[in-house]
């Protein structure tokens, strides 16, 4: 495995490690939602939601689209499937596993 995989996975995990953002991902698993619909479920301000959604978008876990004054969010299902595949690879004992590497592990 290359270091890029670890970097990519850690960025995505960091984005969903926040309880609120993980709940938002769960909400979006049911389908696209307007930012106003997400706000109704939380006791947060619109700027706070925008900050959370930006982190999810930067991790490429969520897509957004504008329609008039509203922003709609949906899950990037391909990115989530890819993340699950990468985690499966990390958590399994494959021939390319880091435990079989002769190289020094840099942190």
Backbone bond lengths (Angstrom), bond angles and torsions (degrees), N, CA, C in turn:
res aa  C-N    CA-C-N  psi(-1)  N-CA   C-N-CA  omega(-1)  CA-C   N-CA-C  phi
1 X - - - 1.446 - - 1.527 109.36 -
2 X 1.287 115.70 143.93 1.451 119.47 179.31 1.519 109.86 -91.67
3 X 1.317 115.16 160.11 1.463 120.62 178.36 1.525 111.23 -60.85
4 X 1.339 117.35 -28.18 1.460 120.35 179.87 1.525 111.65 -60.66
5 X 1.321 117.04 -34.46 1.463 120.34 178.58 1.521 109.93 -64.83
6 X 1.325 116.82 -45.76 1.459 119.97 179.52 1.519 111.33 -63.71
7 X 1.327 116.67 -40.68 1.459 120.62 179.20 1.531 110.61 -64.71
8 X 1.323 116.58 -46.11 1.458 121.74 -179.63 1.527 111.66 -61.98
9 X 1.325 116.20 -47.10 1.465 120.55 -179.06 1.525 110.41 -64.90
10 X 1.328 117.39 -42.63 1.463 119.21 -177.87 1.525 111.55 -65.19
11 X 1.333 118.33 -34.99 1.470 120.73 177.18 1.524 110.89 -65.18
12 X 1.316 116.53 -41.62 1.464 120.24 179.20 1.526 111.15 -67.86
13 X 1.325 115.83 -42.37 1.467 119.21 178.94 1.525 111.08 -65.66
14 X 1.319 116.84 -36.95 1.467 120.34 177.65 1.528 110.15 -62.53
15 X 1.328 116.03 -39.99 1.466 119.86 -179.58 1.519 111.97 -64.01
16 X 1.333 117.69 -36.46 1.469 119.58 -177.78 1.528 112.39 -99.31
17 X 1.336 117.36 3.68 1.462 119.14 178.78 1.527 111.75 -73.61
18 X 1.316 116.94 -18.85 1.457 121.13 175.30 1.525 108.57 -76.18
19 X 1.318 116.38 129.39 1.467 121.82 -175.82 1.531 112.41 -56.59
20 X 1.317 116.94 -41.72 1.464 120.55 -178.48 1.522 110.97 -66.61
21 X 1.328 116.85 -43.81 1.461 119.54 179.73 1.519 111.10 -66.95
22 X 1.317 117.50 -35.00 1.463 120.38 176.23 1.527 110.44 -64.70
23 X 1.319 117.19 -39.02 1.473 120.92 176.37 1.528 110.57 -65.00
24 X 1.323 117.06 -37.85 1.467 120.65 178.16 1.531 109.57 -64.07
25 X 1.322 117.53 -43.18 1.471 120.84 177.17 1.527 109.28 -59.89
26 X 1.326 116.96 -41.56 1.467 121.09 178.07 1.531 110.01 -61.77
27 X 1.318 117.62 -44.04 1.471 120.76 178.08 1.527 111.13 -60.10
28 X 1.324 115.54 -42.13 1.470 119.92 -177.67 1.523 112.51 -72.48
29 X 1.325 116.81 -14.53 1.467 119.17 177.52 1.527 110.90 -66.01
30 X 1.325 116.58 -18.55 1.474 121.46 177.98 1.524 112.11 -87.36
31 X 1.325 117.19 -9.80 1.455 120.46 179.24 1.515 111.93 137.37
32 X 1.306 115.27 176.78 1.457 122.68 -178.29 1.525 110.72 -63.34
33 X 1.340 115.15 140.98 1.460 120.85 178.18 1.525 110.34 -134.80
34 X 1.313 114.36 146.65 1.454 121.22 172.93 1.534 107.80 -76.35
35 X 1.327 116.30 149.23 1.465 120.11 177.79 1.526 110.37 -54.71
36 X 1.326 117.25 -36.55 1.467 120.42 -179.92 1.532 111.54 -63.60
37 X 1.318 117.47 -33.86 1.468 120.92 178.12 1.529 111.37 -70.42
38 X 1.316 115.99 -34.83 1.460 120.33 177.59 1.524 109.24 -70.16
39 X 1.327 116.20 -43.33 1.468 120.77 179.90 1.522 112.51 -58.96
40 X 1.335 117.28 -33.70 1.466 121.28 -179.21 1.525 111.96 -61.06
41 X 1.325 117.50 -26.62 1.462 122.06 -175.75 1.528 113.60 -88.10
42 X 1.321 117.16 -12.97 1.462 120.97 -175.20 1.524 110.59 -124.71
43 X 1.303 116.11 153.98 1.460 122.00 174.97 1.529 108.11 -96.91
44 X 1.344 114.54 66.60 1.460 121.40 -178.75 1.523 109.19 -134.88
45 X 1.326 115.78 166.18 1.460 120.96 177.74 1.528 110.09 -89.40
46 X 1.309 115.75 165.32 1.465 120.97 178.24 1.524 111.24 -62.35
47 X 1.348 119.78 -41.49 1.472 118.52 177.59 1.543 113.07 -62.52
48 X 1.328 116.72 -34.43 1.468 119.88 177.33 1.516 110.21 -65.90
49 X 1.344 116.50 -43.31 1.463 119.88 177.48 1.525 110.16 -62.30
50 X 1.320 117.10 -43.30 1.468 120.63 179.61 1.526 110.91 -58.91
51 X 1.317 117.15 -40.79 1.454 121.34 178.65 1.533 110.90 -64.27
52 X 1.322 116.62 -44.38 1.463 120.51 178.12 1.523 111.35 -63.36
53 X 1.322 116.76 -43.19 1.459 120.16 -178.47 1.528 110.82 -67.77
54 X 1.322 116.61 -34.41 1.467 120.27 177.61 1.535 109.65 -62.32
55 X 1.327 117.23 -41.92 1.467 120.63 178.99 1.528 110.96 -63.99
56 X 1.319 117.01 -40.03 1.467 120.36 178.31 1.530 111.14 -68.45
57 X 1.334 115.93 -37.30 1.467 119.80 177.73 1.533 111.25 -68.91
58 X 1.327 117.21 -41.52 1.461 120.74 179.42 1.530 110.91 -62.64
59 X 1.335 116.20 -31.26 1.464 120.78 176.30 1.523 110.83 -80.76
60 X 1.322 116.68 -1.95 1.464 124.59 179.30 1.534 113.00 64.40
61 X 1.330 116.42 26.07 1.460 120.71 179.29 1.523 111.92 -91.88
62 X 1.333 115.89 -19.28 1.461 121.75 -176.09 1.525 109.04 -132.71
63 X 1.326 115.43 141.91 1.462 122.19 173.85 1.518 108.13 -107.20
64 X 1.321 115.89 152.84 1.466 119.87 176.20 1.522 109.46 -132.64
65 X 1.313 113.11 155.18 1.475 119.29 173.77 1.521 108.28 -147.77
66 X 1.306 115.48 146.16 1.471 121.41 179.34 1.514 108.91 -97.80
67 X 1.301 114.41 140.48 1.462 121.35 173.22 1.519 105.95 -140.39
68 X 1.322 115.40 101.59 1.464 119.68 -174.14 1.517 109.62 64.61
69 X 1.322 116.14 -127.64 1.460 121.33 179.49 1.526 112.53 -86.16
70 X 1.319 117.87 -8.81 1.461 121.86 -174.72 1.527 112.18 -97.16
71 X 1.321 114.26 147.34 1.455 121.43 172.69 1.515 107.63 -112.71
72 X 1.328 115.67 131.34 1.460 122.04 179.69 1.519 108.74 -111.53
73 X 1.328 114.93 139.49 1.455 121.23 -178.37 1.519 110.56 -119.40
74 X 1.329 114.54 145.48 1.462 121.07 175.60 1.523 108.32 -144.85
75 X 1.328 115.09 158.50 1.454 119.98 177.91 1.518 110.44 -73.86
76 X 1.304 115.82 143.90 1.455 121.79 170.86 1.526 105.22 -89.89
77 X 1.316 115.99 87.48 1.466 121.29 -172.55 1.519 112.69 -61.89
78 X 1.331 117.48 -34.39 1.468 119.82 178.29 1.528 110.40 -64.52
79 X 1.324 116.86 -40.90 1.469 120.34 179.27 1.524 110.54 -66.69
80 X 1.325 117.45 -38.39 1.460 120.48 178.71 1.530 111.30 -67.96
81 X 1.324 117.02 -40.83 1.466 120.50 176.67 1.524 110.33 -63.24
82 X 1.328 115.97 -39.86 1.466 120.70 178.56 1.532 109.92 -64.19
83 X 1.333 116.90 -43.13 1.459 121.45 178.17 1.526 110.70 -60.13
84 X 1.321 117.22 -44.76 1.461 120.55 178.52 1.526 111.16 -61.24
85 X 1.322 116.70 -40.06 1.457 120.79 177.33 1.523 112.01 -64.55
86 X 1.335 116.16 -41.37 1.461 119.93 178.12 1.524 110.72 -64.81
87 X 1.332 117.47 -41.48 1.464 120.73 178.25 1.523 110.67 -64.10
88 X 1.311 116.38 -40.60 1.463 120.02 177.76 1.531 110.26 -60.68
89 X 1.319 115.57 -40.79 1.464 120.54 178.41 1.525 111.17 -65.32
90 X 1.321 117.17 -42.41 1.460 121.54 179.88 1.526 111.13 -65.84
91 X 1.331 116.85 -38.56 1.460 121.30 -174.90 1.526 114.21 -87.21
92 X 1.319 117.35 5.33 1.463 119.14 -178.99 1.528 110.36 -116.81
93 X 1.313 115.38 158.77 1.465 122.38 179.92 1.521 108.78 -93.36
94 X 1.323 115.40 84.61 1.454 122.46 177.41 1.526 109.50 -100.48
95 X 1.321 117.43 163.22 1.473 119.76 178.46 1.530 113.35 -57.49
96 X 1.351 117.71 -30.13 1.465 119.35 -179.49 1.527 112.14 -91.85
97 X 1.317 117.40 13.52 1.463 122.36 -179.68 1.531 110.45 -64.11
98 X 1.286 116.15 146.66 1.459 122.14 -179.60 1.532 111.81 -59.76
99 X 1.326 117.23 -26.98 1.473 120.00 -179.75 1.531 111.93 -67.82
100 X 1.312 117.53 -19.35 1.469 121.43 179.05 1.526 112.76 -94.87
101 X 1.316 116.26 -4.13 1.461 121.25 -176.58 1.526 110.96 -75.86
102 X 1.308 115.33 141.78 1.473 121.76 176.35 1.530 110.95 -90.46
103 X 1.332 115.44 -10.61 1.467 120.17 -176.46 1.525 110.93 -80.87
104 X 1.309 114.43 154.94 1.459 121.50 176.59 1.528 108.93 -70.76
105 X 1.307 116.23 141.45 1.460 121.89 179.61 1.515 108.09 -94.09
106 X 1.319 115.73 116.11 1.467 120.68 177.90 1.518 109.51 -89.52
107 X 1.303 114.31 141.77 1.469 118.94 178.94 1.487 108.62 -119.05
